[in-house]
């Protein structure tokens, strides 16, 4: 039931999730590494600043929604 809207801007890898940093919003390292998989799979780690608004669901559901939103945003930017 989690919903996420993500905005990517070229930058240095800053995260703002509901006004908090990635580590503050998702304190479990397993969730953080799962969320960052779309960036590491496309070799874009640290090239984008991320601003996300997440609502609903639990912590794991929100992490999955953020991961999916990031993957879709990266594909929309560069389909290769």
C-alpha positions as CSV (number, residue, x, y, z in Angstrom):
1,X,0.0,0.0,0.0
2,X,3.0,2.3,0.1
3,X,3.2,5.1,-2.5
4,X,6.3,7.0,-3.5
5,X,7.0,10.0,-5.7
6,X,10.7,10.6,-6.4
7,X,12.5,13.5,-8.0
8,X,16.0,13.0,-9.4
9,X,18.3,16.0,-10.1
10,X,22.0,15.8,-11.2
11,X,24.1,16.2,-8.1
12,X,26.4,14.6,-5.6
13,X,24.2,11.9,-4.1
14,X,22.2,13.7,-1.4
15,X,19.0,12.1,-0.1
16,X,15.9,13.8,1.2
17,X,13.0,11.4,2.1
18,X,10.1,13.2,3.7
19,X,12.6,15.8,4.8
20,X,15.0,13.3,6.3
21,X,18.2,11.6,5.1
22,X,18.3,8.1,3.8
23,X,19.9,6.7,7.0
24,X,17.5,8.5,9.3
25,X,14.4,7.4,7.5
26,X,15.5,3.8,6.9
27,X,17.9,2.8,9.8
28,X,18.2,-0.8,8.7
29,X,21.3,-1.3,6.5
30,X,19.6,-4.1,4.5
31,X,16.9,-1.7,3.4
32,X,19.4,1.0,2.5
33,X,21.4,-1.3,0.3
34,X,18.2,-2.6,-1.3
35,X,17.0,0.9,-2.1
36,X,20.4,1.8,-3.7
37,X,20.4,-1.2,-6.0
38,X,19.0,0.7,-9.0
39,X,21.9,3.1,-8.8
40,X,24.6,0.5,-8.4
41,X,23.1,-1.7,-11.2
42,X,23.3,1.3,-13.6
43,X,26.6,2.6,-12.3
44,X,24.9,5.9,-11.2
45,X,25.9,5.9,-7.5
46,X,26.5,9.4,-6.3
47,X,25.5,11.1,-9.6
48,X,21.9,12.1,-8.6
49,X,20.3,13.9,-5.7
50,X,17.1,12.2,-4.6
51,X,14.1,13.9,-3.1
52,X,11.2,11.5,-2.3
53,X,7.8,11.7,-0.7
54,X,6.6,8.3,0.7
55,X,3.2,7.5,2.3
56,X,1.4,4.4,3.5
57,X,2.5,0.9,4.1
58,X,5.2,-0.3,6.5
59,X,8.9,0.4,6.5
60,X,9.7,-2.5,4.1
61,X,6.9,-1.6,1.8
62,X,8.0,2.0,1.7
63,X,11.6,0.8,0.9
64,X,10.2,-1.3,-2.0
65,X,8.1,1.6,-3.3
66,X,11.2,3.9,-3.2
67,X,13.3,1.3,-5.0
68,X,10.7,0.9,-7.7
69,X,10.3,4.6,-8.1
70,X,14.1,5.1,-8.5
71,X,14.3,2.3,-11.0
72,X,11.5,3.8,-13.1
73,X,13.0,7.3,-12.9
74,X,16.5,6.1,-14.0
75,X,14.9,4.2,-17.0
76,X,12.9,7.2,-17.9
77,X,16.2,9.3,-18.0
78,X,18.2,6.7,-19.9
79,X,16.6,3.6,-21.4
80,X,19.9,1.8,-22.0
